[in-house]
Amino acid sequence: MVNIILGPIGFCFGVSKAVEEIEKRLLKKEKLFSDGEVIHNKNVVEKLQQLGLVIEKERAAAELRSSNDVTINNQETKRTFVVRAHGLPPKRIEEMGSEYKILDLTCPIVKNVFKLAEKLSNAGWQIVVFGKKDHAEMIALNGHVPTAIITSIPVHVEKEKIAILSQTTSPSEDFENFVRQMKYLNTGSQIEVYNTICNVTIERENAAKYLSDNCDILLIVGGKNSSNTKKLFEIGNQTGHAIHVEDTKEFKEIEKNKFSTMFNSAKENKEIVNIGLISGTSTSVKDVSDLVRYISEKYGGRELSMEEFKDINKDINNVNKTTNETEDSSFEKLLNEFSEMDDFGRGRTVDGVITEVTPTGLNVDLGWKGMGIVPLEELFKEISEYKVGEKIKVRIEKLNEDEGTVLLSEKKPMEKIVKEEIKKAYEEGKTVWGKVVERKKGGYRVIVSNLVDAFLPGSESNLKENEDIPAEKLEFAIISFEQRGRNTNLVVSRRRLFQKILNDFFNNKKAGDVVEGIVESIDDRGASVRIAGSINGYVPNSEISYNSSMTARNMLSVGKVMKFVIKDIDPIKKRVVLSVKALLPDPWENIDQKFKVGQNVTGIVTSIKPFGFFAKVDDGIEGLVPISEIFWGRPGKIEEIVSVGDPVKLEIIDIVAEKRRMVLSYRNMIGDPWERIDEKYPVGNVVEARVVKTLPNGVILELEPNVTAFCNISEISWNFVDSTESAVKEGEKVRVRILDIDKDNKKIRVSIRKVLSNPWEAFAKNHKEGDNVTARIIKMVDKGYIGLCESVEVYIPKAQVYDELNIGDEISGKIIKLEQQKEIYKIIVSPKAYENEKVVAESENSGTTSGISLEEKLEDGKNFNKK
């Protein structure tokens, strides 16, 4: 058995929009051409070419140009030039627009990148784009911004302002490395980074990593010349078991050598093979669906959605910035500080007792007659942390003898102590507490221990660009500590603190442990959870509840704090999968007490797959109804039998509790219609049927649900049929005669033509060789014509006519051959014999005394016919 785990598949938005628009116009018979592949997918391009799209660079353009000149004033007959999804340089579009109509199918995301590059370039920024120079998108961008530097290798740029962009299909990890090295090579420049990689590209890269790590085989479906598909293969094949195929046809070619042994062995040992499947952005859903259907039907199993994966290799920016911002330490300031230490004790450090806490600061008793005042800006802690009666150490800043007050500072005497504590923490690898107070160039200003200024680089902040500055105190790791006289250069980090917490968590936690977390966000696949303030976990919908209809959106809410069980933990990739349902009773534990094989149950259809449908029979209990247990005869469309949400009666035919598997039967509940099939449809009877599928060799018809019959192409009409599609249409109702019933193999042969009497027998009864007949020409063949005569087809050799004939012409001739071939006849008609006989008869009637020979009369008859 196989599990087919589907990652993101199908076209991206830009490709989908382009293909749909081209197909729509081609079906309207609009003449379209392009100077290259509209997308990197052989099957799609071939289909578009079959519909009429011309893809040639030079010859097609020349031919279309000459054709266009003839009808240049007739806008309706003008050809249309297709601009591919990657875009084109503006000059190229302008040139083509002077002679042709333009259909611009440039991807909207790509267009936005072009506009951004133009805007930044006009504002004085040197544009550097991470991409391939020869890629169509980059050629187009260079046309919009000729001064842009397009490179996949970091370079030194002699410009003060550099804006870094990316090709929309570039690998995200490669772009991050490129940016990091560009910053290193251009330290003196102002650099702005714009990540213009399409989100679809990033999503599929992450999916490829996840599926590669968690599946036995990873199939990557897409064109061999598609750069994003090749990158997906490169990422997925890091584990050594990724396979890149274009379609089902190529898969079949390599299947025997690479897959059959594994699948057959797994089937014999009742093991499960997990096949991951993902496609490039130029691959249609049909190509993927065909491959999924082929694997499912051949090897059995089921198709599953990939329920969770998260970004790996997040942006790790190791470029640490430091600041040299320090307090002014001028000689004049030092002189002022020494001058404060006069006879009245200014500059002295003394002890005091808090007598009052006010909104503006503290009142302090110094043991003198006067009152000491510590304003808010000179406090070491938050005002709310002080209490009356508490002793504090302060420095005298200013005396006012007239008012009897002393201005005090708590910060000044604590400065040296705090700096010593910070230095010790740095040396011992401990953390400090501080508060982010403002944004500044390159990062944030932080006040550590309410006293010492520090710099927090943006790359070390763990804060998003537009995220609000946290109001609460935070814990920080120390990157660097340097003291020069009274000035301190302190650089701190939140990222490194989180890294330490992260390492401790992954070193100590294991699957099965219970942790507490807060729900941060919810999407269609599950919920993101923050653990211990810095660790990201994910709860897929499959781990929300044993009831598969319940999802994260139904059960959780953003901001909710709750307990989770660690379902899976990967210390290397720092990935945590969480479970809510693991804290709940498992409904499969006592399933044998509630359900038995052979029991009839009512289920609700929860999903429909190509290989069957799933139905919920109880809370947390779902079973599979395989396609073989839906239909008694040839499998049809499941959607025509059931819909999601339908209640259906089912029979339990297998329960494997340890594998959480239940197999159900739908057809057992409706009974086998083939049991009395020969009584209901006796041979020779004429019945009504519906055409469900046309094949090259015949037609499949439905007599009733679960009962189909086959009509060979030779039994469709008494006359020759070129193709089944030309004779009957799918969905059409026709009358058929029952020819044969094979009850054991559930097969019925029918005939459409035998509902009617045989026109060949009637013709043979009424005619013989030598008779004259009239036929209407309906078809031309290599050596003659096919004519319709009294509802049967006759053959007229070219050698038996004097002049060429056209379809629709009526001509008389003599039957020169009437030979039975089973149920039909071979009939050959000669107009020449008919004309010859006619001329001879006229000659005999008029006599031969005129001196004109018989040959001359025949020639005159031929010329007369021409006239």
ABEGO torsion letter per residue (X at the ends): XBBBBBBBBEBBAAAAAAAAAAAAAAAAGBBBBBABBABBBAAAAAAAAAAGBBBBAAAAAAAAAAAAAAAAABAAABBBBBBBAAEBBAAAAAAAAAABBBBBABBAAAAAAAAAAAAAAAAGBBBBBBBBAABAAAAAAAAABAABBBBABBBBBBBABBBBBBBAABBAAAAAAAAAAAAAABAABBBBBBBABBAAAAAAAAAAAAAAAABABBBBBEBAABAAAAAAAAAAAAAGABBBBABAAAAAAAAAAAAAAAAAAAAAAGBBBBBBBBBBAABBAAAAAAAAAAAAAAAEEBBBBBABBBBBGBBBBABBBBBABBBBABAAAAAAAAAABBAAGBGBBBBBBBABBBAAEBBBBAGBABBBBBBAAABABBAAABBBGBBBBBBBABBBAAAGBBBBBAAAAAAAAAAAAAAAAAAAGBBBBBBBABBBBGEBBBBBGGABBBBBBAAAAGBBAABBBBABBBBBBBABBBBBEABBBBBBBAAAAAAAAAAAAAAABBBGBBBBBBBABBBAAEBBBBBGGABBBBBBAAAABABAABBAAAABBBGBBBBBBBABBBAAAGBBBBBAAAABBBAAAAAAAABBBGBBBBBBBABBBAAEBBBBABBGBBBBBBAAAABABBBBBAAAABBBGBBBBBBBABBBAAAGBBBBBAAAAAEBAAAAAAAABBBGBBBBBBBABBBAAEBBBBABBGBBBBBBAAAABABBBABAAAABBBGBBBBBBBABBBAAAGBBBBBAAAABBBAAAAAAAABBBGBBBBBBBABBBAAEBBBBBGGBBBBBBAAABABBBBBGBBBBBBBABBBBBEABBBBBBBAAAAAAAAAAAAAAAAEAAAGBBAAAAAAAAAAAAAX
